[in-house]
Amino acid sequence: MVRNMSKNKFIVCIFLLASVLMILIPTVYHVLALREEHRYLVAAKVILESAEDCFYDQACVGNSVTLQELKNKGYYKNEVVNPKTRMYFPLDLKILYDSYQARFDDATFSY
């Protein structure tokens, strides 16, 4: 009788552990993915804001600028790491400015 009772407790414990893991693993994965996406958006926002500052100050002419030009003009001081690739954003990355908003050029932008 005692052996049978301990076997039942073992099965219940395994079931509870499996249930907790089935909930915990996807949740942790989702939170980490959201965190990485948020870090990427913050890094991109730093670059786009430096480009907008350059255009607002009329230091950048035309409707596009590269990170190298921003760096030369002093608007892009600290290089930003792309959290998805774990590398710096390339200096030849082109930023377009139209309708008072900066955005990345799809031809030179990649994750």
N, C-alpha and C positions, 0 to 999 in steps of 0.2 A: 504494500500500500504506500509506503514512504517513497519507494523508487518511482512509482507512477506519479505521485504528487510533484516530485522535483522535476520530472520530465515535462509535466504540464506547465510549471513555472518557467522552465527553460524556453518552451515554445512561445509562451506569452511574452517573455522578455525579447525574444528574437522578433516577434511580430511588432511589438512596440518600437523597437529600435529601427526596423525596416520602415515603419510608418513615419517616424521622425525624419529619417534620412530621405524618404521620398518627398517630403515637404521642404526640408532644409537645403538640399543640394540645388534644386532649380531656383530657389529664392536667392541663395548666395550667388549663383551664376548671374542671375538677372541684375542684382545690385552691383556686381563688379562690372558688368557690361554698361550699365547706366553711368557708373562712375567714370569709366574710360571715355564714354561719349561726352560727358560733361567736361572732362579735362581737355578733350579735343576742341570743343566749342569755345572754351576759354582761351586756348592757344590761338585759335583762328580769330577770335574777337580782338586780341591784342594786336595782331597784324592789321586787321581791317581798320581798327581805330587809329593806328599810326598813319595809315594811308589817308584816312579821312582828315586827320589833322594837317597833313601835308597839302591836301587839296583846299581845305578851308583857309590855310595861311597863304594860298596861291604860290607856294614854293614848287609845286608839281604842276606842270602845264600839260594840256591834252586831256585825254580821258583814260590813260593807263599809266601805270608805273610798276617797276619791278622792286623786289626787296633790296636789291643791290643799290638802286637809286635812293630808296628810303634810307638805307644805311649811310650812304654817302652824304645825304642831306641832314643826317642826325635825328631822323624821326624813328628809326628802327635801331635802337641802341643795343638791346640784349637779344641775342638770337633765341628763338623760341623752339622748343623741341616738340615735334609731332608725336603725341602719345601713342598713336596707332602704329607708327613705324619705328619709334624710338630713335629717330634721327632728326637733325635740324631741318626746318623747312628750307628748300633750295633757294638760293639767292636769285635765280632767274625766274622765280614765280611771279607771274604777272597779275596785277590787281587792276580791275576796271572800275571806273567811277562814272556813274550816270544817275540821273535823277536824285542827286544829293545822297547817294549811297554807294559804298564800296563793296565789291564782291570779287571773288577769285575768278580768273579766266579759266574756263573748263579745259582749254587746250594745254595749259601748262600746269594744271593742278591735278594731283593724284594723291590718293591716300597712302 
